[in-house]
Amino acid sequence: MTPQRLELGPLPEDFAAELRGLSANARLDQLDANSGDNLHIEAPWTGETIGWVGAGNEETVNEAFRRARRAQQSWQHVPFAERRQIFSRFHDAVLANRELLADMVQLETGKSRNGAFDEVLDVANNTRFYTNRVEKLMSPKKRRSAVPVLANSREHRQPLGVTGQIAPWNYPLTLGISDAIPSLLAGNGVVAKPDSSTPFTSLLVFKLLYEAGLPRDLVQLVTGSGRVVGTAIAEQCDYLMFTGSTKTGKLLGQTMGGRLVGFSAELGGKNPMIVANDCDMDKTVRGAVDACFSNSGQLCVSIERIYVEQGVAEEFSRRFSERTKAMSLGAGFDYETEMGSLASADQLKTVDEFVEDAREKGAKILAGGKARPDLGPYFYEPTVLADVPEDARLVREEVFGPVVYIQPVADLQEAVRLANDTQYGLNSCVWAKPETAWNVGPQIQAGSVALNDGYVAPWSAIENSSGGMKESGMAARHGDAGLLKYTAGQNVTEQRLMSMRGPESLKRKHYAAIMSTALKLGKKLKMLP
């Protein structure tokens, strides 16, 4: 692995001040940078502090909702053409500022340049899709009645009000704004909490959206802890979008269920990869590297276990391990470095504990397996294990780091059984000839199944919704459902000619006979779908 180390200077104070001024915390610019009320933001590459933001509280959240609700009352009446113009300008601004956005993502997360640029593309892709789709989705739709002649029925979609968003640290650009885009286009306001360790990316990208013309108070960003700010958002929002751990998702789900308010969540995963005997080995090995080690394995859809048919198990294990050992690891703003740092000391400790637990219980390290303090405080080598015993933690628990294990299987039936033997069901992938892959893929209990790809193909298929099965989440993002979930369906129906109950002069017995005959005729003529 090529050692690379980067020395960082502090974030320019004028830039930091401009970003801090975008927070919903009105006191932010007056706080002392050394105050205990502030959150100090660290660059994982070096451990240096790059800036600080204020720690919001319940009062901050209350004010954020007050402003957002007031702004939303006007925004919901803004014509779709005007909304589209704003987001079209934002789309262009994201691409025009792609290098700056990628810089900020890397500074806050420690990921590679390629990983950061993936986030830029994703935000632009989401923006374009929903900007082009919103008017069609939100326009009234004609719906059939049981007796079409007597009723004119239409389905309207109404914005919910002010939606809440709690975003994680691992994809601060993508998950910091992409879920807010369809909500805003649908006519809602948003109160959002960036993760405490990656607030500047959210502040920067929303700055571009404000500059594109979005009403300033419509989105409120509140920085602070999940326990305080996140809880307060869940207790006030009209719909909550959460991305994070299954444990926290369950707690938030209880809050939302108690309020009878909608909830969408992408949660944890223990994502399997299946390698068939008829795979293209060159493509499979290269694809496995991306599937397992993109963003240093710190993404919900990352592959953490690989089941390989016996006929190719030895070759795959050897070639994949060799390719993993050859990965370039380090810090830098170039596009050549393949893997960056873990995000924090906690992540490093977790990854190391998982690997050491497996090693002590007899697992074999095929590649990696150790931290790299020579590169920076939180670097850890991409790691491949084999012969992992069933009682090792990493067999069933989510590592959320650059760690994967390989297990040979007798056939694809065994691979599918093992792939489904988990509490999770977020992502999976199958590497095989197309006919084999299309046969195996639908048998896996996961919200997304990538065929001859790790996760990018289904994620970029934005017209198709992506969600989780089992304990990996509920509801979905992307597709029409990714916008409609932020709306309420409304049944608006006009009674025509006469009442559905028939004329008052008609005896009820005759009415019953007539309606029964009409329904039988309707069934025969297939008058309703």
C-alpha positions as CSV (number, residue, x, y, z in Angstrom):
1,M,0.0,0.0,0.0
2,T,1.4,3.4,-1.0
3,P,1.9,5.6,2.1
4,Q,0.6,9.1,1.8
5,R,0.2,11.7,4.5
6,L,-1.3,15.2,4.3
7,E,-0.6,18.2,6.4
8,L,-3.7,20.5,6.9
9,G,-3.9,24.1,7.8
10,P,-6.9,25.5,9.7
11,L,-10.1,26.2,7.9
12,P,-10.0,29.9,6.8
13,E,-11.9,31.9,9.5
14,D,-13.9,34.0,7.0
15,F,-15.1,30.8,5.3
16,A,-15.9,29.2,8.7
17,A,-17.8,32.2,9.9
18,E,-19.9,32.3,6.7
19,L,-20.8,28.7,7.1
20,R,-21.6,29.1,10.8
21,G,-23.9,32.0,10.0
22,L,-26.2,29.6,8.1
23,S,-27.2,27.6,11.2
24,A,-30.6,27.9,12.8
25,N,-28.8,28.7,16.0
26,A,-29.1,32.5,16.0
27,R,-26.3,32.8,18.7
28,L,-23.8,30.9,16.6
29,D,-21.6,33.8,15.5
30,Q,-21.5,35.3,19.0
31,L,-20.2,32.2,20.7
32,D,-16.7,31.9,21.9
33,A,-14.8,29.3,19.9
34,N,-13.4,27.9,23.1
35,S,-16.8,27.6,24.8
36,G,-18.0,24.2,26.1
37,D,-21.3,24.9,24.3
38,N,-19.6,24.4,20.9
39,L,-18.9,21.4,18.8
40,H,-15.3,21.2,17.5
41,I,-15.0,19.6,14.1
42,E,-12.0,17.4,13.4
43,A,-10.3,16.4,10.2
44,P,-9.9,12.6,10.4
45,W,-6.8,12.6,8.2
46,T,-4.7,14.4,10.8
47,G,-6.8,14.8,14.0
48,E,-6.7,18.6,13.6
49,T,-9.6,20.9,14.5
50,I,-10.9,22.6,11.3
51,G,-13.7,24.7,12.9
52,W,-16.6,24.7,15.3
53,V,-20.3,25.1,15.4
54,G,-22.8,25.9,18.1
55,A,-24.6,23.1,20.0
56,G,-28.3,23.6,19.6
57,N,-30.9,22.8,22.2
58,E,-34.6,22.4,22.5
59,E,-35.1,26.2,22.3
60,T,-33.1,26.3,19.1
61,V,-35.2,23.5,17.6
62,N,-38.4,25.3,18.6
63,E,-37.3,28.5,16.9
64,A,-36.3,26.5,13.8
65,F,-39.8,25.0,13.5
66,R,-41.4,28.3,14.0
67,R,-39.5,29.9,11.2
68,A,-39.8,26.9,8.9
69,R,-43.6,26.6,9.4
70,R,-44.1,30.3,8.7
71,A,-42.1,30.0,5.5
72,Q,-43.8,26.8,4.4
73,Q,-47.2,28.5,4.4
74,S,-46.1,30.6,1.5
75,W,-43.9,28.0,-0.2
76,Q,-46.7,25.4,-0.7
77,H,-48.4,27.9,-3.0
78,V,-45.3,28.6,-5.1
79,P,-46.0,27.4,-8.7
80,F,-44.1,24.2,-9.7
81,A,-42.4,26.1,-12.6
82,E,-40.8,28.5,-10.0
83,R,-39.7,25.6,-7.8
84,R,-38.2,23.8,-10.8
85,Q,-36.2,26.9,-11.7
86,I,-34.7,27.1,-8.2
87,F,-33.7,23.5,-8.1
88,S,-32.4,23.6,-11.7
89,R,-30.1,26.4,-10.7
90,F,-29.1,24.5,-7.6
91,H,-28.3,21.4,-9.8
92,D,-25.9,23.5,-11.9
93,A,-24.3,25.1,-8.8
94,V,-23.5,21.7,-7.3
95,L,-21.7,20.7,-10.5
96,A,-20.0,24.1,-10.8
97,N,-18.8,23.8,-7.2
98,R,-17.9,20.1,-7.3
99,E,-14.3,20.5,-6.3
100,L,-15.2,22.7,-3.3
101,L,-17.9,20.3,-2.1
102,A,-15.6,17.3,-2.5
103,D,-12.9,19.2,-0.5
104,M,-15.3,19.7,2.4
105,V,-16.5,16.1,2.3
106,Q,-12.9,14.9,2.5
107,L,-11.9,17.3,5.2
108,E,-14.8,16.2,7.5
109,T,-14.9,12.4,6.7
110,G,-11.4,11.5,5.6
111,K,-12.7,9.5,2.6
112,S,-11.0,9.3,-0.8
113,R,-11.5,11.8,-3.5
114,N,-13.5,9.3,-5.6
115,G,-15.8,8.7,-2.7
116,A,-16.4,12.4,-2.2
117,F,-17.1,13.0,-5.9
118,D,-19.7,10.1,-5.8
119,E,-21.6,12.3,-3.4
120,V,-21.5,15.3,-5.7
121,L,-22.9,13.2,-8.6
122,D,-25.6,11.7,-6.3
123,V,-26.9,15.1,-5.2
124,A,-27.0,16.3,-8.8
125,N,-28.8,13.1,-9.9
126,N,-31.4,13.4,-7.2
127,T,-32.0,17.0,-7.9
128,R,-32.5,16.5,-11.6
129,F,-34.8,13.5,-11.2
130,Y,-37.2,15.1,-8.7
131,T,-37.1,18.5,-10.4
132,N,-38.3,16.8,-13.6
133,R,-40.8,14.6,-11.8
134,V,-42.4,16.7,-9.1
135,E,-45.2,18.3,-11.1
136,K,-46.4,15.0,-12.6
137,L,-46.4,13.4,-9.2
138,M,-48.1,16.3,-7.4
139,S,-50.8,17.1,-10.0
140,P,-54.3,15.8,-9.3
141,K,-55.1,12.4,-10.8
142,K,-58.5,11.2,-11.9
143,R,-59.6,8.1,-10.1
144,R,-62.5,5.8,-10.8
145,S,-65.6,5.4,-8.7
146,A,-67.6,2.3,-8.0
147,V,-70.3,3.9,-10.1
148,P,-68.4,6.1,-12.6
149,V,-71.4,8.0,-13.9
150,L,-72.5,9.2,-10.5
151,A,-69.1,10.5,-9.3
152,N,-66.1,12.5,-10.5
153,S,-63.2,11.6,-8.2
154,R,-59.6,13.0,-8.1
155,E,-56.6,12.3,-5.9
156,H,-54.8,15.3,-4.7
157,R,-51.4,15.3,-3.0
158,Q,-50.8,17.8,-0.2
159,P,-47.5,18.6,1.5
160,L,-47.3,17.4,5.1
161,G,-45.9,20.7,6.5
162,V,-42.4,20.6,8.0
163,T,-40.4,17.4,7.7
164,G,-37.5,16.4,9.9
165,Q,-34.2,15.0,8.8
166,I,-31.5,13.4,10.8
167,A,-28.4,12.7,8.7
168,P,-25.3,10.5,9.5
169,W,-21.6,11.4,9.2
170,N,-20.6,8.9,6.6
171,Y,-22.2,10.6,3.6
172,P,-22.6,14.2,4.8
173,L,-23.3,15.6,1.3
174,T,-25.6,12.9,-0.2
175,L,-27.5,12.3,3.0
176,G,-27.3,15.9,4.2
177,I,-29.5,17.2,1.4
178,S,-30.7,14.5,-1.0
179,D,-33.6,13.5,1.3
180,A,-34.6,17.1,1.7
181,I,-34.8,17.8,-2.1
182,P,-38.0,15.8,-2.8
183,S,-39.6,17.1,0.5
184,L,-39.0,20.7,-0.5
185,L,-40.1,20.2,-4.1
186,A,-43.3,18.7,-2.8
187,G,-44.1,21.9,-0.8
188,N,-42.7,21.2,2.6
189,G,-40.3,23.0,4.9
190,V,-37.4,21.1,6.5
191,V,-35.6,21.1,9.8
192,A,-32.4,19.1,9.5
193,K,-29.7,18.0,11.9
194,P,-26.4,17.2,10.3
195,D,-24.2,14.8,12.2
196,S,-22.2,16.5,14.9
197,S,-18.9,15.6,13.3
198,T,-19.7,16.7,9.7
199,P,-21.8,19.9,9.8
200,F,-19.8,22.0,7.4
201,T,-20.7,20.0,4.4
202,S,-24.4,20.4,5.0
203,L,-24.0,24.1,5.7
204,L,-22.1,24.6,2.5
205,V,-24.5,22.7,0.2
206,F,-27.6,24.4,1.6
207,K,-25.8,27.7,1.1
208,L,-25.8,26.9,-2.6
209,L,-29.5,26.1,-2.5
210,Y,-30.3,29.4,-0.8
211,E,-28.2,31.2,-3.4
212,A,-30.3,29.4,-6.1
213,G,-33.4,31.1,-4.7
214,L,-34.9,28.9,-2.0
215,P,-36.6,31.0,0.7
216,R,-34.1,31.4,3.5
217,D,-36.3,30.3,6.4
218,L,-37.7,27.3,4.6
219,V,-34.8,25.0,5.6
220,Q,-33.4,25.3,9.1
221,L,-30.2,23.5,10.0
222,V,-29.7,22.8,13.7
223,T,-26.3,21.6,14.8
224,G,-26.0,19.6,18.0
225,S,-26.2,16.2,19.6
226,G,-28.7,13.5,18.5
227,R,-29.9,13.0,22.0
228,V,-31.0,16.7,22.3
229,V,-31.5,18.1,18.8
230,G,-32.5,14.8,17.1
231,T,-35.1,14.0,19.8
232,A,-36.6,17.5,19.7
233,I,-36.9,17.3,15.9
234,A,-38.7,13.9,16.2
235,E,-41.1,15.3,18.7
236,Q,-42.2,18.2,16.4
237,C,-41.8,17.2,12.7
238,D,-44.7,16.2,10.4
239,Y,-42.6,13.3,9.0
240,L,-39.1,12.1,9.9
241,M,-36.3,10.8,7.6
242,F,-33.6,9.1,9.5
243,T,-30.4,7.4,8.4
244,G,-28.3,5.6,11.0
245,S,-28.2,2.6,13.3
246,T,-31.0,0.1,13.8
247,K,-30.8,0.7,17.5
248,T,-31.5,4.5,17.2
249,G,-34.0,3.9,14.4
250,K,-36.1,1.7,16.7
251,L,-36.1,4.4,19.4
252,L,-37.1,7.1,16.9
253,G,-39.8,4.8,15.5
254,Q,-41.3,4.6,18.9
255,T,-41.5,8.3,19.1
256,M,-43.0,8.7,15.7
257,G,-45.5,5.8,16.3
258,G,-46.6,7.4,19.5
259,R,-47.4,10.6,17.6
260,L,-49.0,8.8,14.7
261,V,-46.6,10.6,12.3
262,G,-44.9,9.0,9.3
263,F,-41.3,7.7,9.5
264,S,-38.7,6.6,6.9
265,A,-35.5,5.0,7.9
266,E,-32.4,3.5,6.3
267,L,-30.7,1.5,9.1
268,G,-28.0,-1.1,9.5
269,G,-26.9,-4.0,7.2
270,K,-24.8,-7.1,7.1
271,N,-24.7,-7.2,3.4
272,P,-23.8,-10.4,1.5
273,M,-22.1,-11.0,-1.8
274,I,-22.5,-14.2,-3.7
275,V,-19.9,-15.4,-6.3
276,A,-21.0,-18.1,-8.7
277,N,-18.8,-20.6,-10.5
278,D,-19.7,-18.9,-13.9
279,C,-18.7,-15.4,-12.9
280,D,-16.3,-13.2,-14.8
281,M,-13.4,-13.5,-12.4
282,D,-11.6,-10.3,-13.5
283,K,-14.7,-8.1,-13.1
284,T,-15.7,-9.9,-9.9
285,V,-12.4,-9.2,-8.1
286,R,-12.3,-5.6,-9.2
287,G,-15.9,-5.1,-8.3
288,A,-15.5,-6.7,-4.9
289,V,-12.9,-4.1,-3.9
290,D,-15.4,-1.3,-4.6
291,A,-18.2,-3.2,-2.9
292,C,-16.2,-3.8,0.3
293,F,-13.9,-0.9,0.7
294,S,-15.5,2.2,-0.8
295,N,-15.6,4.9,1.9
296,S,-13.4,2.6,4.0
297,G,-16.4,0.3,4.3
298,Q,-18.3,3.0,6.2
299,L,-21.5,2.8,4.3
300,C,-24.7,1.0,5.1
301,V,-24.7,-0.9,1.8
302,S,-21.1,-2.1,2.0
303,I,-20.4,-5.8,1.6
304,E,-19.2,-7.5,4.8
305,R,-19.5,-11.2,3.9
306,I,-18.7,-13.1,0.7
307,Y,-20.1,-16.6,-0.2
308,V,-18.1,-18.2,-3.0
309,E,-19.0,-21.4,-4.8
310,Q,-16.4,-24.1,-4.2
311,G,-15.3,-24.3,-7.8
312,V,-13.8,-20.8,-7.8
313,A,-13.3,-20.2,-4.1
314,E,-9.5,-20.7,-4.1
315,E,-9.0,-18.5,-7.1
316,F,-11.2,-15.7,-5.9
317,S,-9.8,-15.7,-2.4
318,R,-6.2,-15.5,-3.7
319,R,-6.9,-12.8,-6.4
320,F,-9.1,-10.7,-4.2
321,S,-6.6,-10.7,-1.3
322,E,-3.8,-9.8,-3.7
323,R,-5.9,-6.9,-5.1
324,T,-6.7,-5.7,-1.6
325,K,-3.1,-5.7,-0.6
326,A,-2.3,-3.6,-3.6
327,M,-4.8,-0.8,-2.8
328,S,-3.3,2.6,-2.3
329,L,-4.2,4.0,1.2
330,G,-3.7,7.5,2.4
331,A,-4.8,11.1,2.6
332,G,-5.0,13.4,-0.3
333,F,-7.2,15.5,-2.6
334,D,-6.1,13.5,-5.7
335,Y,-8.2,10.9,-7.5
336,E,-5.6,8.2,-7.5
337,T,-5.7,7.2,-3.8
338,E,-8.2,4.3,-3.5
339,M,-9.0,4.4,0.2
340,G,-8.9,7.0,2.9
341,S,-9.2,7.1,6.6
342,L,-11.8,5.9,9.1
343,A,-13.8,8.8,10.4
344,S,-12.9,8.8,14.1
345,A,-11.2,7.2,17.0
346,D,-14.4,5.4,17.8
347,Q,-14.6,3.9,14.4
348,L,-10.9,2.8,14.5
349,K,-11.5,1.2,17.9
350,T,-14.6,-0.7,16.7
351,V,-12.9,-2.1,13.6
352,D,-9.8,-3.2,15.5
353,E,-12.0,-4.9,18.1
354,F,-13.9,-6.9,15.5
355,V,-10.7,-8.0,13.7
356,E,-8.9,-9.0,17.0
357,D,-12.0,-10.9,18.2
358,A,-12.0,-12.9,15.0
359,R,-8.2,-13.4,15.0
360,E,-8.2,-14.7,18.6
361,K,-11.0,-17.2,17.8
362,G,-9.0,-18.7,14.9
363,A,-9.8,-16.6,11.8
364,K,-7.1,-16.3,9.2
365,I,-6.0,-12.8,7.9
366,L,-5.6,-12.9,4.1
367,A,-5.0,-9.2,3.8
368,G,-4.6,-6.1,6.0
369,G,-5.6,-6.6,9.6
370,K,-3.9,-3.7,11.3
371,A,-4.1,0.1,11.9
372,R,-1.7,2.5,10.1
373,P,-0.8,5.3,12.4
374,D,2.1,6.2,10.1
375,L,-0.5,7.5,7.7
376,G,-2.7,9.3,10.2
377,P,-4.5,8.8,13.5
378,Y,-7.5,6.7,12.1
379,F,-6.2,4.8,9.2
380,Y,-6.8,1.0,9.0
381,E,-5.9,-1.3,6.3
382,P,-8.6,-2.9,4.1
383,T,-8.9,-6.4,5.6
384,V,-9.9,-9.8,4.3
385,L,-10.4,-12.8,6.6
386,A,-11.1,-16.5,6.0
387,D,-12.0,-19.4,8.3
388,V,-14.0,-17.2,10.6
389,P,-15.7,-19.2,13.3
390,E,-19.4,-18.8,13.9
391,D,-19.0,-17.3,17.3
392,A,-16.9,-14.4,16.0
393,R,-18.7,-11.1,16.3
394,L,-18.2,-10.0,12.7
395,V,-20.1,-13.0,11.4
396,R,-23.4,-11.4,12.4
397,E,-22.8,-7.9,13.7
398,E,-22.3,-4.9,11.4
399,V,-18.6,-3.8,11.4
400,F,-19.1,-0.6,9.4
401,G,-15.5,-0.6,8.3
402,P,-13.1,-2.1,5.7
403,V,-13.5,-5.6,6.9
404,V,-14.9,-8.6,5.0
405,Y,-14.8,-12.4,5.3
406,I,-14.9,-15.1,2.7
407,Q,-16.7,-18.4,3.1
408,P,-16.8,-21.1,0.5
409,V,-20.1,-22.8,-0.2
410,A,-21.1,-26.0,-1.9
411,D,-23.6,-24.4,-4.2
412,L,-25.8,-21.4,-4.8
413,Q,-28.6,-22.7,-2.7
414,E,-26.3,-22.7,0.3
415,A,-25.1,-19.3,-0.6
416,V,-28.7,-17.9,-0.7
417,R,-29.5,-19.6,2.6
418,L,-26.5,-18.1,4.4
419,A,-27.1,-14.7,2.8
420,N,-30.6,-14.7,4.2
421,D,-29.6,-15.9,7.6
422,T,-29.4,-12.4,9.2
423,Q,-31.6,-9.9,11.0
424,Y,-30.8,-7.4,8.3
425,G,-31.8,-7.0,4.6
426,L,-30.4,-3.8,3.1
427,N,-28.1,-4.6,0.2
428,S,-26.7,-7.6,-1.5
429,C,-24.9,-8.5,-4.7
430,V,-24.5,-11.5,-7.1
431,W,-21.6,-12.0,-9.4
432,A,-22.4,-14.5,-12.2
433,K,-23.5,-14.9,-15.8
434,P,-26.6,-12.7,-16.3
435,E,-29.0,-15.7,-16.5
436,T,-27.6,-17.1,-13.2
437,A,-27.6,-13.7,-11.5
438,W,-31.2,-12.9,-12.4
439,N,-32.2,-16.3,-11.1
440,V,-30.4,-15.9,-7.8
441,G,-30.9,-12.2,-7.1
442,P,-34.7,-12.2,-6.3
443,Q,-34.2,-15.0,-3.8
444,I,-32.1,-12.8,-1.5
445,Q,-34.1,-11.0,1.2
446,A,-32.7,-7.5,0.7
447,G,-34.1,-4.2,-0.4
448,S,-31.5,-3.8,-3.1
449,V,-29.8,-6.6,-5.1
450,A,-26.9,-5.6,-7.4
451,L,-26.1,-8.0,-10.2
452,N,-22.4,-7.9,-11.3
453,D,-22.0,-4.7,-9.3
454,G,-21.5,-4.0,-5.6
455,Y,-24.1,-1.3,-4.9
456,V,-23.7,1.6,-7.3
457,A,-26.0,0.2,-10.0
458,P,-29.2,-0.1,-7.9
459,W,-28.4,3.1,-6.0
460,S,-28.1,5.0,-9.3
461,A,-31.3,3.5,-10.7
462,I,-33.1,6.4,-9.2
463,E,-36.5,5.7,-10.7
464,N,-36.5,2.5,-8.7
465,S,-37.0,2.9,-4.9
466,S,-34.4,1.7,-2.5
467,G,-35.2,0.6,1.1
468,G,-34.5,-2.1,3.6
469,M,-36.1,-5.3,4.6
470,K,-36.2,-6.8,8.1
471,E,-34.3,-4.6,10.6
472,S,-32.6,-2.6,7.9
473,G,-35.3,0.0,7.7
474,M,-38.8,1.0,6.6
475,A,-40.2,3.0,3.7
476,A,-37.8,4.0,0.9
477,R,-35.9,6.7,-0.8
478,H,-35.6,7.2,-4.6
479,G,-38.4,6.6,-7.1
480,D,-41.8,8.1,-7.0
481,A,-42.2,6.8,-3.4
482,G,-39.2,8.9,-2.4
483,L,-41.3,12.1,-2.9
484,L,-44.8,10.9,-2.3
485,K,-43.9,9.8,1.2
486,Y,-43.6,13.5,2.1
487,T,-47.2,14.1,1.0
488,A,-50.7,13.1,2.1
489,G,-53.2,11.7,-0.4
490,Q,-56.5,13.5,-0.5
491,N,-59.7,12.1,-1.9
492,V,-61.8,14.9,-3.6
493,T,-65.0,13.5,-5.2
494,E,-68.0,15.3,-6.7
495,Q,-71.4,13.7,-6.5
496,R,-73.1,14.0,-9.9
497,L,-76.7,13.4,-11.2
498,M,-78.1,11.8,-8.1
499,S,-77.0,10.3,-4.8
500,M,-75.2,7.0,-4.7
501,R,-78.1,5.8,-2.6
502,G,-80.5,6.4,-5.5
503,P,-83.5,8.8,-5.7
504,E,-85.5,9.2,-2.6
505,S,-88.6,7.9,-4.3
506,L,-86.9,4.5,-5.0
507,K,-87.7,1.8,-2.6
508,R,-84.7,0.4,-0.8
509,K,-85.4,-3.1,-1.8
510,H,-85.4,-2.1,-5.5
511,Y,-82.3,0.0,-5.0
512,A,-80.5,-3.1,-3.6
513,A,-81.5,-5.2,-6.6
514,I,-80.4,-2.5,-9.1
515,M,-77.1,-1.9,-7.4
516,S,-76.3,-5.6,-7.2
517,T,-77.0,-6.0,-10.9
518,A,-74.9,-2.9,-11.7
519,L,-71.9,-4.3,-9.7
520,K,-72.2,-7.7,-11.5
521,L,-72.2,-5.9,-14.8
522,G,-69.2,-3.8,-13.7
523,K,-67.3,-6.9,-12.9
524,K,-68.1,-8.5,-16.2
525,L,-67.1,-5.3,-18.1
526,K,-64.0,-4.8,-15.9
527,M,-65.1,-1.2,-15.2
528,L,-62.7,-1.0,-12.2
529,P,-59.1,-2.2,-12.3
